[in-house]
């Protein structure tokens, strides 16, 4: 009897150890990728400084996103001769170009029936998707 009771309790305890995914055991954990390195503490030469506002980024460091961009790309770079030449040839855009494009009097190129059919086609992907090419 004692052996059977011990065996049942041991089996029950072993089974319950697999149930750690919910209830009071499911707790919020910190995001280990959101941690950023802090600059070392230094004593400022002027003790009359005003402390920063709570939650404001440190002025010498910037945000973590800015630090990541600076580490990846090294800050602003000089444009190459090819890029500068292409931008010079392109010129500047008319400031009112968006208004001119939306004007009903603006001439546009007819895209044709095939483009209209592609745009108006119902969404379909998977095993039942079909494409019909007229002609």
ABEGO torsion letter per residue (X at the ends): XAAAAAAAAAAAAAAAAAAAABEAABBBBBBAAABBBBBBBBBBABAABBBBBBGBBBAAAEBAAAAAAAAAAGEBBBBBAAAAAAAAAAEBBBAAAAAAAABAABBBBBAEAAAAAAAABBBBBEAABBBBBBX
